Amino acid sequence: IAHVLMLLRSLEVMICQRWFKTQGLYLEAYRNSRRDFIWIGIPTLFFIAASVYAGIQHYGENEGSSSYNRKLAASEKTSAGSAEDDLPVYLNLGAIVATQLLLAVLVFLVFGNFRKIDHKEWFVPMNIDYAIHRWGEWTMLLLGESVLSLLIVDLSEGVEYYATFFSGVVTVILLEFLHFRSQPYDADHHALRRSRSSGLMFSLLMWFYSVSLIILGTTYKMFLFEFVYEDEEGERRILSALGRLLAGKTTALRFSSEDRQQRIANFFSGSFAIVFLSLDLSILAHGGFGSNLNRLRGVSGTAKLAAVMLVAVRIGLIGFVASLSQYVTEPSHLAITGVSCVFCQLVLRSLLNYVLPDGKEQEDNALERVAAQLNARFSSSL
């Protein structure tokens, strides 16, 4: 529905600009809307196909039965001939892949050096200050979903459960602080203002960064569910207020405990590593590789050596997190290791800024920026 509404909006702008000559709609608006219509239209076909197919499967699979007879994928009465169909999931995935492929084609055509095209004629200029504010709120929303994922899990007894729970909460808080330490506070120091290539790099990084935060929050929830599984002898309990009542065994319990924990650990370590890598690459996108190298000038040889060693340790930390699932699968151990890695990342950032002071002093105002984002969010809700 959201994609269809965006298509209608783009169509409205094109009609008003081309046929009705609406005042204030320039040729750039028409070109931007036409581009969005193609960019959004093709993935929309995938979403519509997935919705129609899922509706047919849900309501029209059994002609002789009631339309409200829902077959649960995890139901023990499900026969082999009525196994769950994952085609709608693959169609939704195809929509996401199509969006990224169309973006790559757009970049190749408009930003390619072989065509002398002024990108300002094909893109409506962005309010960078407003975009910084919205990206900050978007990140806080994703991190807030991670906290909500921890809260909706039913309670369990034991030290490991509460160690995992509070490790997840502290991790989210530290990740929020780490995020604002990695981002500039005004448009003059942002990647979107520096160049179009750096702006494109930042936009792509935010896509991977956002997906990784969602996966990371889900893994913390699944960590807690592992303790619930043990308490209920393999039966999964979810808060009845959410209405997520499942018949029989849940989908997760189709796997053995070891296999399930290994899968969760893989998602945890992979998403955590992408979060760290995205934040480090976003710093390069904002300041540029050359600008960060210039920080080595005018400092002593000892400071240069210390800076190189700190950067090497940061790279090693990302590699360690990426391979963590290969030797640790216990939920509580992973959660505690995760919060320790975020804390180490913050310490390494502080030590590097101490060895190589940043002239703009962006990261020194991280707490003030977090407070400003929170105040702006509370003010907008009033």
Disulfide bonds with the S-S distance in Angstrom:
none
